[in-house]
Protein backbone atom coordinates (compact mmCIF):
# COMPACT_ATOMS: atom_id res chain seq x y z
CA UNK A 1 0.00 0.00 0.00
CA UNK A 2 1.41 3.39 -0.96
CA UNK A 3 2.45 5.76 1.77
CA UNK A 4 -0.49 8.14 2.24
CA UNK A 5 1.64 10.89 3.73
CA UNK A 6 3.95 10.98 0.69
CA UNK A 7 1.02 10.89 -1.72
CA UNK A 8 -0.63 13.83 0.01
CA UNK A 9 2.63 15.80 0.12
CA UNK A 10 3.23 15.20 -3.59
CA UNK A 11 -0.31 16.28 -4.47
CA UNK A 12 -0.08 19.40 -2.31
CA UNK A 13 3.22 20.34 -3.96
CA UNK A 14 1.77 19.79 -7.43
CA UNK A 15 -1.27 21.93 -6.69
CA UNK A 16 0.84 24.63 -5.04
CA UNK A 17 3.14 24.84 -8.09
CA UNK A 18 0.08 25.09 -10.33
CA UNK A 19 -1.43 27.88 -8.23
CA UNK A 20 1.85 29.77 -8.14
CA UNK A 21 2.22 29.46 -11.90
CA UNK A 22 -1.31 30.80 -12.41
CA UNK A 23 -0.71 33.66 -9.96
CA UNK A 24 2.58 34.64 -11.61
CA UNK A 25 1.36 34.63 -15.23
CA UNK A 26 0.28 38.31 -15.20
CA UNK A 27 3.52 39.36 -13.51
CA UNK A 28 5.58 37.37 -15.99
CA UNK A 29 3.73 39.04 -18.86
CA UNK A 30 4.37 42.48 -17.35
CA UNK A 31 8.06 41.70 -16.95
CA UNK A 32 8.29 40.73 -20.62
CA UNK A 33 6.59 44.00 -21.62
CA UNK A 34 8.94 46.01 -19.38
CA UNK A 35 12.01 44.28 -20.81
CA UNK A 36 10.83 45.07 -24.33
CA UNK A 37 10.21 48.69 -23.37
CA UNK A 38 13.68 48.99 -21.82
CA UNK A 39 15.24 47.50 -24.94
CA UNK A 40 13.39 49.95 -27.17
CA UNK A 41 14.41 52.88 -24.97
CA UNK A 42 18.07 51.82 -25.06
CA UNK A 43 17.93 51.71 -28.85
CA UNK A 44 16.28 55.11 -28.93
CA UNK A 45 18.96 56.58 -26.64
CA UNK A 46 21.71 55.16 -28.85
CA UNK A 47 20.13 56.72 -31.94
CA UNK A 48 19.75 60.08 -30.19
CA UNK A 49 23.37 59.98 -29.04
CA UNK A 50 24.49 59.30 -32.62
CA UNK A 51 22.47 62.26 -33.87
CA UNK A 52 23.82 64.49 -31.11
CA UNK A 53 27.42 63.47 -31.89
CA UNK A 54 26.92 64.49 -35.50
CA UNK A 55 25.21 67.79 -34.77
CA UNK A 56 26.82 69.01 -31.55
CA UNK A 57 30.03 67.29 -30.40
CA UNK A 58 30.67 69.97 -27.73
CA UNK A 59 27.46 69.06 -25.96
CA UNK A 60 28.56 65.39 -25.84
CA UNK A 61 31.77 66.43 -24.07
CA UNK A 62 29.71 68.32 -21.48
CA UNK A 63 27.41 65.33 -20.94
CA UNK A 64 30.33 62.91 -20.55
CA UNK A 65 32.05 65.27 -18.10
CA UNK A 66 28.85 65.54 -16.04
CA UNK A 67 28.56 61.75 -16.01
CA UNK A 68 32.17 61.44 -14.77
CA UNK A 69 31.49 63.95 -11.99
CA UNK A 70 28.39 62.01 -11.03
CA UNK A 71 30.39 58.77 -10.91
CA UNK A 72 32.92 60.35 -8.56
CA UNK A 73 30.23 60.58 -5.89
CA UNK A 74 30.59 56.95 -4.87
CA UNK A 75 28.30 55.59 -2.19
CA UNK A 76 30.04 53.00 -0.08
CA UNK A 77 29.33 51.71 3.40
CA UNK A 78 30.83 49.16 5.77
CA UNK A 79 28.72 46.32 4.40
CA UNK A 80 29.81 47.21 0.86
CA UNK A 81 33.47 47.02 1.78
CA UNK A 82 32.94 43.65 3.46
CA UNK A 83 31.00 42.42 0.41
CA UNK A 84 33.79 43.44 -1.97
CA UNK A 85 36.41 41.81 0.24
CA UNK A 86 34.46 38.56 0.51
CA UNK A 87 33.64 38.56 -3.20
CA UNK A 88 37.35 38.37 -3.98
CA UNK A 89 38.08 36.14 -0.96
CA UNK A 90 40.55 38.65 0.47
CA UNK A 91 41.66 39.12 4.04
CA UNK A 92 41.64 42.57 5.56
CA UNK A 93 45.42 42.75 5.26
CA UNK A 94 45.32 41.78 1.57
CA UNK A 95 42.72 44.46 0.86
CA UNK A 96 44.85 46.92 2.80
CA UNK A 97 47.88 46.05 0.64
CA UNK A 98 45.85 46.54 -2.54
CA UNK A 99 44.64 49.94 -1.36
CA UNK A 100 47.98 50.93 0.23
CA UNK A 101 46.50 51.52 3.69
CA UNK A 102 46.95 49.93 7.09
CA UNK A 103 45.09 46.76 7.98
CA UNK A 104 43.62 48.57 10.97
CA UNK A 105 42.11 51.15 8.62
CA UNK A 106 40.22 48.47 6.70
CA UNK A 107 39.02 47.03 10.00
CA UNK A 108 37.71 50.42 11.12
CA UNK A 109 35.92 50.90 7.76
CA UNK A 110 34.27 47.50 8.05
CA UNK A 111 33.14 48.20 11.60
CA UNK A 112 31.56 51.44 10.39
CA UNK A 113 33.55 53.58 12.82
CA UNK A 114 34.86 55.69 9.96
CA UNK A 115 34.43 55.92 6.22
CA UNK A 116 37.06 56.04 3.50
CA UNK A 117 37.81 59.40 1.92
CA UNK A 118 36.61 60.13 -1.61
CA UNK A 119 39.86 59.12 -3.32
CA UNK A 120 39.98 55.85 -1.40
CA UNK A 121 36.31 55.16 -2.17
CA UNK A 122 37.17 55.52 -5.84
CA UNK A 123 40.05 53.03 -5.44
CA UNK A 124 37.73 50.57 -3.72
CA UNK A 125 35.14 50.95 -6.46
CA UNK A 126 37.82 50.47 -9.10
CA UNK A 127 38.48 47.06 -7.52
CA UNK A 128 34.89 46.10 -8.35
CA UNK A 129 35.66 46.23 -12.06
CA UNK A 130 38.56 43.80 -11.75
CA UNK A 131 38.32 40.04 -11.85
CA UNK A 132 39.60 37.64 -9.23
CA UNK A 133 42.61 36.70 -11.34
CA UNK A 134 43.62 40.32 -11.81
CA UNK A 135 43.22 41.01 -8.09
CA UNK A 136 45.42 38.00 -7.27
CA UNK A 137 47.98 39.10 -9.86
CA UNK A 138 48.17 42.55 -8.29
CA UNK A 139 48.52 41.03 -4.84
CA UNK A 140 51.35 38.75 -5.92
CA UNK A 141 53.07 41.69 -7.64
CA UNK A 142 52.79 43.74 -4.44
CA UNK A 143 54.21 40.89 -2.38
CA UNK A 144 57.14 40.40 -4.74
CA UNK A 145 58.06 44.11 -4.90
CA UNK A 146 59.38 44.50 -1.31
CA UNK A 147 61.41 41.29 -1.64
CA UNK A 148 63.13 42.66 -4.76
CA UNK A 149 64.18 45.83 -2.93
Backbone bond lengths (Angstrom), bond angles and torsions (degrees), N, CA, C in turn:
res aa  C-N    CA-C-N  psi(-1)  N-CA   C-N-CA  omega(-1)  CA-C   N-CA-C  phi
1 X - - - 1.447 - - 1.531 109.22 -
2 X 1.322 116.55 131.76 1.467 119.50 -178.43 1.531 111.32 -64.63
3 X 1.297 114.41 152.60 1.456 120.97 -179.35 1.529 108.50 -73.64
4 X 1.301 117.51 115.39 1.463 123.35 -175.17 1.529 111.29 -63.79
5 X 1.305 115.95 -38.81 1.467 120.16 -179.53 1.530 110.65 -60.42
6 X 1.339 116.45 -47.63 1.463 120.66 -179.79 1.521 111.48 -64.90
7 X 1.322 116.71 -40.20 1.469 119.89 177.76 1.517 111.08 -60.74
8 X 1.316 116.86 -45.95 1.461 120.60 179.55 1.533 111.29 -63.98
9 X 1.323 116.88 -43.43 1.467 120.33 178.04 1.520 111.28 -60.17
10 X 1.321 117.40 -44.91 1.462 121.37 178.98 1.522 111.32 -61.41
11 X 1.308 116.91 -43.51 1.468 121.10 -179.75 1.522 111.32 -66.57
12 X 1.314 116.78 -40.73 1.471 120.52 177.86 1.523 110.35 -63.13
13 X 1.329 116.90 -43.30 1.471 120.51 178.03 1.523 110.84 -62.08
14 X 1.312 116.94 -43.92 1.470 121.07 -179.55 1.526 110.33 -60.84
15 X 1.319 116.29 -47.04 1.463 120.37 -179.52 1.531 111.53 -66.47
16 X 1.327 116.25 -37.83 1.461 119.59 179.32 1.522 110.57 -64.96
17 X 1.342 117.71 -43.54 1.464 121.14 177.57 1.522 110.20 -60.47
18 X 1.325 116.89 -41.58 1.457 121.48 179.71 1.528 110.57 -62.97
19 X 1.312 116.89 -44.80 1.469 121.15 -179.96 1.529 110.92 -65.21
20 X 1.303 116.56 -40.74 1.460 120.33 178.65 1.519 110.28 -63.70
21 X 1.325 116.49 -44.76 1.455 121.12 178.82 1.526 110.61 -58.50
22 X 1.321 116.80 -44.43 1.466 121.33 179.92 1.531 110.15 -64.82
23 X 1.333 116.86 -41.58 1.457 120.56 -178.68 1.526 112.12 -68.38
24 X 1.323 116.82 -30.88 1.466 120.56 -176.86 1.524 114.04 -87.96
25 X 1.318 118.86 -11.43 1.463 120.46 -178.17 1.530 113.00 -54.75
26 X 1.350 119.67 -47.68 1.462 118.28 179.41 1.530 112.51 -64.03
27 X 1.325 116.86 -37.69 1.458 120.14 179.73 1.524 110.11 -66.48
28 X 1.311 116.48 -42.08 1.463 120.93 179.06 1.528 110.45 -61.55
29 X 1.322 116.23 -40.71 1.464 120.40 178.10 1.527 110.27 -64.80
30 X 1.315 117.71 -40.89 1.465 120.81 178.82 1.529 110.74 -65.29
31 X 1.304 117.03 -39.19 1.465 120.42 178.35 1.520 110.41 -61.70
32 X 1.323 116.77 -43.26 1.471 120.56 178.90 1.524 110.25 -61.29
33 X 1.328 117.25 -42.56 1.467 121.30 179.34 1.528 109.93 -63.64
34 X 1.338 116.87 -43.14 1.459 120.61 -179.69 1.532 111.55 -64.83
35 X 1.323 116.87 -40.79 1.465 120.14 177.21 1.518 111.23 -61.50
36 X 1.315 116.99 -41.67 1.461 121.74 178.48 1.523 109.80 -63.87
37 X 1.323 116.85 -43.38 1.460 121.23 179.29 1.521 110.74 -62.16
38 X 1.316 117.02 -44.04 1.468 121.22 179.00 1.519 110.12 -61.87
39 X 1.314 116.96 -43.22 1.462 121.23 178.85 1.521 110.71 -60.54
40 X 1.320 116.62 -45.40 1.464 120.58 179.18 1.522 111.32 -62.94
41 X 1.321 117.05 -40.73 1.460 120.68 179.61 1.528 111.48 -66.05
42 X 1.327 116.79 -39.02 1.466 119.80 177.33 1.520 110.70 -61.99
43 X 1.328 116.69 -42.07 1.463 120.54 177.88 1.512 110.65 -63.18
44 X 1.327 115.91 -42.01 1.457 120.75 -179.51 1.535 110.42 -64.36
45 X 1.321 117.46 -41.12 1.462 121.06 178.05 1.523 110.27 -62.64
46 X 1.323 116.89 -42.96 1.467 120.64 179.76 1.527 110.51 -61.38
47 X 1.323 117.19 -42.89 1.465 120.61 178.60 1.525 111.18 -64.09
48 X 1.326 117.09 -42.45 1.459 120.92 179.09 1.521 111.68 -64.95
49 X 1.340 116.82 -38.45 1.457 119.99 177.33 1.522 111.01 -64.63
50 X 1.337 116.95 -39.65 1.468 120.31 176.97 1.521 110.43 -60.54
51 X 1.337 115.52 -46.77 1.471 119.66 -179.79 1.530 110.67 -62.66
52 X 1.313 117.32 -40.77 1.453 121.32 -179.44 1.519 111.02 -66.53
53 X 1.339 117.11 -38.53 1.471 120.00 177.91 1.526 111.20 -61.82
54 X 1.320 116.30 -37.73 1.460 120.35 -179.40 1.530 111.21 -71.45
55 X 1.321 116.07 -40.72 1.465 119.19 -172.94 1.519 113.67 -88.98
56 X 1.337 117.82 -35.21 1.455 119.35 -173.51 1.528 111.16 -147.12
57 X 1.343 117.60 80.56 1.464 120.12 -177.38 1.535 113.18 -65.84
58 X 1.352 117.60 -27.03 1.465 119.94 179.51 1.529 110.74 -64.28
59 X 1.311 115.75 -38.92 1.461 120.54 -179.20 1.531 110.09 -64.21
60 X 1.324 117.29 -37.36 1.472 121.68 177.91 1.522 109.70 -60.76
61 X 1.336 117.24 -42.74 1.463 120.42 179.50 1.525 110.02 -61.13
62 X 1.333 117.35 -41.40 1.467 120.98 178.11 1.531 110.94 -62.26
63 X 1.330 116.23 -44.42 1.464 121.04 -178.41 1.526 110.32 -63.92
64 X 1.331 117.37 -44.20 1.458 121.01 179.75 1.526 111.30 -64.74
65 X 1.332 116.67 -38.44 1.466 120.54 178.18 1.528 110.43 -65.60
66 X 1.333 117.12 -40.82 1.463 120.70 177.86 1.526 110.74 -64.02
67 X 1.336 116.49 -38.18 1.462 120.59 178.97 1.528 110.40 -65.60
68 X 1.348 117.01 -39.59 1.465 120.42 178.15 1.522 110.81 -64.56
69 X 1.339 116.68 -41.52 1.467 119.96 178.27 1.519 111.09 -64.14
70 X 1.317 116.11 -36.90 1.457 120.75 178.55 1.520 110.31 -66.98
71 X 1.328 117.16 -37.83 1.466 121.50 179.59 1.527 111.72 -67.67
72 X 1.347 116.59 -27.32 1.456 118.67 -177.27 1.520 111.46 -71.13
73 X 1.315 117.71 -16.81 1.463 120.99 176.88 1.526 108.42 -87.02
74 X 1.302 115.57 77.35 1.460 122.20 -175.12 1.523 109.47 -83.37
75 X 1.306 115.62 132.78 1.465 120.85 175.08 1.520 107.69 -99.13
76 X 1.319 114.82 122.36 1.455 119.76 -177.31 1.524 108.21 -147.55
77 X 1.315 116.41 132.40 1.458 120.36 177.99 1.528 109.80 -124.80
78 X 1.329 114.96 -179.48 1.465 119.85 -176.81 1.523 111.82 -58.49
79 X 1.329 116.09 -43.53 1.467 119.35 -179.62 1.525 111.19 -63.42
80 X 1.327 116.96 -35.03 1.461 120.84 178.58 1.518 112.17 -65.73
81 X 1.320 116.03 -39.58 1.462 119.85 178.63 1.525 110.04 -66.23
82 X 1.324 116.01 -43.07 1.466 120.01 178.20 1.528 109.93 -62.06
83 X 1.326 116.42 -42.61 1.469 121.40 -178.84 1.526 110.56 -61.60
84 X 1.322 116.78 -43.87 1.472 120.46 179.20 1.530 109.83 -63.11
85 X 1.336 115.45 -45.22 1.464 119.49 -178.54 1.528 111.29 -62.30
86 X 1.318 116.58 -42.70 1.470 120.02 -179.23 1.524 111.70 -72.52
87 X 1.327 116.53 -31.55 1.467 120.15 178.25 1.530 110.30 -59.05
88 X 1.326 115.73 -41.25 1.456 120.14 -178.55 1.527 112.77 -94.73
89 X 1.349 116.08 5.07 1.465 121.94 179.02 1.534 110.98 55.21
90 X 1.335 114.84 49.99 1.458 121.02 -179.96 1.523 110.10 -105.60
91 X 1.315 115.47 150.42 1.457 119.51 170.43 1.522 107.54 -85.21
92 X 1.322 115.76 169.33 1.460 118.75 178.06 1.522 111.02 -62.34
93 X 1.324 116.54 -37.93 1.465 119.28 -178.98 1.534 111.20 -68.56
94 X 1.329 116.92 -35.93 1.475 119.58 177.95 1.522 110.64 -66.94
95 X 1.331 116.44 -42.34 1.470 119.51 176.93 1.520 110.06 -63.18
96 X 1.316 116.34 -39.44 1.466 120.58 178.27 1.531 110.97 -61.23
97 X 1.336 116.65 -42.15 1.469 120.19 178.30 1.524 110.85 -62.80
98 X 1.342 116.52 -42.47 1.460 119.86 179.98 1.530 111.63 -62.64
99 X 1.325 116.12 -36.20 1.461 120.70 -176.21 1.531 112.35 -93.81
100 X 1.331 116.94 -5.12 1.456 123.20 -179.48 1.528 111.27 61.23
101 X 1.336 115.21 48.66 1.467 121.97 174.83 1.522 107.96 -132.23
102 X 1.324 115.98 174.55 1.456 120.59 178.39 1.521 110.26 -78.29
103 X 1.316 115.54 151.69 1.460 120.86 178.13 1.526 110.74 -60.40
104 X 1.312 115.86 -37.32 1.462 121.31 178.72 1.531 111.23 -60.91
105 X 1.314 116.51 -35.48 1.464 121.02 178.88 1.521 110.84 -62.77
106 X 1.318 116.49 -44.78 1.469 120.51 178.10 1.521 109.72 -62.22
107 X 1.309 116.58 -41.29 1.464 120.96 178.70 1.528 110.86 -60.08
108 X 1.316 116.88 -44.80 1.461 121.34 179.95 1.534 110.76 -64.41
109 X 1.331 116.94 -39.12 1.479 120.45 177.10 1.520 109.72 -61.29
110 X 1.334 115.97 -46.37 1.461 120.23 -176.25 1.524 112.34 -68.50
111 X 1.317 117.30 -28.10 1.458 120.10 175.99 1.526 111.90 -78.42
112 X 1.331 116.27 -14.29 1.457 120.43 179.38 1.518 112.73 83.25
113 X 1.320 117.79 12.24 1.464 120.99 179.65 1.523 111.59 -75.08
114 X 1.314 116.58 -27.34 1.460 120.99 174.57 1.527 107.68 -148.96
115 X 1.316 114.79 167.72 1.466 119.95 -179.57 1.520 109.01 -120.69
116 X 1.313 117.39 149.97 1.462 119.18 177.98 1.528 110.77 -67.01
117 X 1.311 115.75 151.79 1.466 120.37 176.25 1.519 108.95 -71.80
118 X 1.329 115.48 169.09 1.471 121.45 -173.76 1.529 112.11 -56.32
119 X 1.321 116.94 -45.92 1.471 119.78 -178.42 1.527 110.70 -62.91
120 X 1.324 116.32 -39.59 1.464 119.93 -179.00 1.531 109.92 -71.38
121 X 1.331 116.59 -36.78 1.468 119.64 176.35 1.521 109.67 -58.55
122 X 1.339 115.58 -41.28 1.462 119.55 179.70 1.520 110.31 -64.11
123 X 1.337 118.01 -40.14 1.471 121.11 177.49 1.524 110.79 -62.10
124 X 1.338 115.62 -42.72 1.461 120.05 -179.96 1.526 110.10 -63.50
125 X 1.319 116.26 -42.71 1.465 120.04 -179.92 1.528 111.50 -68.76
126 X 1.323 116.34 -30.46 1.464 119.02 175.95 1.527 110.78 -65.32
127 X 1.329 116.64 -29.33 1.473 119.92 177.30 1.525 110.85 -64.17
128 X 1.342 116.30 -31.10 1.469 120.07 -178.89 1.532 112.26 -60.13
129 X 1.319 116.31 -30.15 1.461 119.71 -176.32 1.520 112.40 -80.47
130 X 1.329 116.62 -12.63 1.458 120.57 -177.82 1.523 110.78 -87.58
131 X 1.292 115.89 157.70 1.456 121.39 175.39 1.519 110.33 -92.65
132 X 1.321 115.41 169.89 1.465 120.38 -178.73 1.527 111.50 -61.90
133 X 1.308 116.28 -39.08 1.476 119.63 -179.11 1.527 110.72 -64.50
134 X 1.333 115.63 -42.18 1.464 119.04 -179.26 1.530 110.79 -67.25
135 X 1.323 116.58 -38.94 1.465 120.65 176.92 1.528 109.43 -60.83
136 X 1.326 117.04 -46.82 1.465 121.09 -179.87 1.527 111.30 -64.38
137 X 1.329 116.57 -36.61 1.464 119.96 177.80 1.524 110.34 -64.61
138 X 1.317 116.79 -42.88 1.465 119.96 178.35 1.527 111.09 -63.96
139 X 1.321 115.50 -40.73 1.466 119.17 178.98 1.521 111.14 -62.32
140 X 1.325 116.07 -46.14 1.469 118.63 -179.29 1.528 110.55 -65.59
141 X 1.324 117.73 -34.94 1.464 120.59 177.09 1.531 110.32 -65.77
142 X 1.317 116.99 -39.88 1.467 120.92 178.55 1.522 111.33 -66.89
143 X 1.320 116.52 -35.86 1.472 119.64 -179.99 1.512 112.18 -73.69
144 X 1.336 117.04 -29.15 1.460 120.64 -179.96 1.522 111.57 -79.30
145 X 1.324 118.55 -30.57 1.446 123.27 -175.86 1.533 112.98 -58.28
146 X 1.338 120.40 -51.06 1.479 118.49 179.35 1.518 113.27 -62.62
147 X 1.323 117.66 -32.65 1.470 120.60 179.84 1.523 110.98 -66.86
148 X 1.338 117.32 -32.80 1.456 121.49 -178.46 1.524 110.63 -72.57
149 X 1.341 116.99 -29.10 1.462 120.38 -179.49 1.486 108.00 -73.11
